[in-house]
Amino acid sequence: MPKKKTGARKKAENRKEREKQIRASRGNIDLAKHPCNASMECDKCQRRQKNRAFCYFCSSVQKLPLCAQCGKTKCMMKSSDCVIKHAGVYSTGLAMVGAICDFCEAWVCHGRKCLSTHACICPLADAECIECERGVWDHGGRIFSCSFCHNFLCEDDQFEHQASCQVLEAETFKCVSCNRLGQHSCLRCKACFCDDHTRSKVFKHEKGKEPPCPKCGHETQQTKDLSMSTRSLRFGRQTGGEDTDGASGYDAYWKNLAAGKDTGDHDEEYDECEADEDEDDDNEEGEKDSETEVTDVFSNLHLGRTYASGYAHYEEPDD
């Protein structure tokens, strides 16, 4: 029989669990709160932008650079981690920096740990907006992550994308592999899956987590916990609403035709064509009437012999 845990033993285990969670949370920093993605205001042009080594708009160097890894602006020399030794002197400005990250375009301090680890774990290494396909070097704003599909978004497209992210690429909530209701939704593939088709031999399902998407491996979510909506088409054969007979689009046209009913559009088109034909007939009749009137006026008019009739004055007979 196992021994009963004492109070001190329980406290020690709880402390270890909390320390473990704190260490794990340090590695999983929110993208918006990361130092390399911090907000910065240029000293020269006063424009707000992402933390950068050089201003995106005027290319000026900032007076107080911010480290992209640890987020400090002044090296206090409390440890021997600095690559450049400055005993008893606090270093700020360009004396504190050691490199520029190629991914986030921000300064990295001259600390050995920051220089050796930041380039490998930079959160903006492959940051490209899913909407406009712009990287960090193509715009001056910050980078964000979608709350649903966890794709990168620029500052211009973050609200518009998240407003339309929970829309499926299908017209129903049925599983893409069968006809059953999809209980799990992948917000990257925009598709629903049932319990049987979420099981994949490629992607491993971790215990205590939602099953991964069988297509992309992204973690799925319960469809009932999301505000998912289906794709709606506002053009083509599915534009019109349901009629009284329950038919719309092409189907309604053929059903009404089979029932001996004429559609309203057909009647309008026929009336327009008939009116155009009547106007043309009236115009033709008016032209004919005007021609007959002109010929009646000049029919009894006699001008005698003229040059137009082939007569010349020198051909007149002498009396």
ABEGO torsion letter per residue (X at the ends): XBBBBBAAAAAAAAAAAAAAAAAAAAABBBAAABAAABBBBBAAAGBBBBBBABBAAAGBBBABBBBAAAGBABBAGABAABABBBBGBBBBEAAABABBBAAAGBBBBABAAAAAAAAAABAAAABBBAAAGBBAAABABBBBBBAAAGBBBBAAAAAAAAAAABBBABABABBAABABBBABBBAAAGBBBBAAAABBAABBBBBGBBBBBAAAGBBBBBAAABBBBBBBBABEAAABBBBAAGBBEAAAAAAAAAAGBBBAAAAAAAAAAAAAAAAAAAAAAAAAAAAAAAAAAAAABBAEBBAAAGBBAAABBBX
